[in-house]
Amino acid sequence: MYRGRIAPTPTGLLHLGHARTFALAAQRAQQANGVLIYRTEDLDGTRCRPEFAEAAIEDLQWLGLKWQEGPDVGGPHGPYVQSQRLARFQAVWLKLRASGLIYPCEKSRKDVERALTAPHAEEDAEPIFPPALRAAPVTDSEAQIPGNTNWRFRVPDGEVIRFDDALQGPQSFQAGQDFGDFLVWRKDGFPSYELAVVADDHDMEITEVVRGADLLISTARQLLLYRALGWVPPSWAHAPLVLDQAGQRLSKRAEGLSIHDLRAKGKTPTEVIQGTV
């Protein structure tokens, strides 16, 4: 059975771009006679707020989106809030550590902050981590919990990661050139976006991930995690981005383009989803 998902991050009000991408995810699940899962990705404790989580559910319901599993309706694969799944993420970290593909690494605060949420393309200009600075593998006897340090995944330098995207066509990214060793765990005790979303999509049996095209390179990283964990990855469908007048991806600071603001202006759900606002 097709199982899709929508996964808002409650760091602000959802905007026009979210509306179109999440509506597409709901549409693809409905067309496949499948199930849609709603998940709240709230690992950024400094910016995520309960009122934004509540507003996201309200706005998406106003748009007419319906999901069969989620924090508001329950389901067999809960909890559907990432901050309530830390024990599970630590178990996945242990499995990665046993593979010998992750290692402790101290980097700058800016590097850590980038791992809090989805690494959108225009924010994904992190310098490739120098392979010479990689730490030695950690043996099974040396660590049972992540501890107060950052952990990185060692990418296979030179390998080309390929996948077919339902909306963007064939994709390829070279490890060590397009992206380097990436964070999987932060020293403040939380997993990175990459680890958390892979664990959640696997556990919730997601068969297709629908999200914005700015996360294409993130998919390459996640495919490496799926392989390291011995899990079958979902298929992918990366939606075209909604851009502002300057040609930039809409942010949650986009004035007047939040779903909440558009509702207040009297716009209809169809106008918001189709972008005729």
Secondary structure, 3 states (H helix, E strand, C coil): CCEEEECCCCCCCCEHHHHHHHHHHHHHHHHCCCEEEECECCCCCCCCCHHHHHHHHHHHHHCCCCCCEECCCECCCCCCEHHHCHHHHHHHHHHHHHHCCEEECCCCHHHHHHCCCCCCHHHCCCCCCCHHHCCCCCCCCCCCCCCCCCEEECCCCCCEEEEEECCCEEEEEEECCCECCEEEECCCCCECHHHHHHHHHHHCCCCEEEEEHHHHHHHHHHHHHHHHHCCCCCEEEEECCCECCCCCECCCCCCCCEHHHHHHCCCCHHHHHHCCC
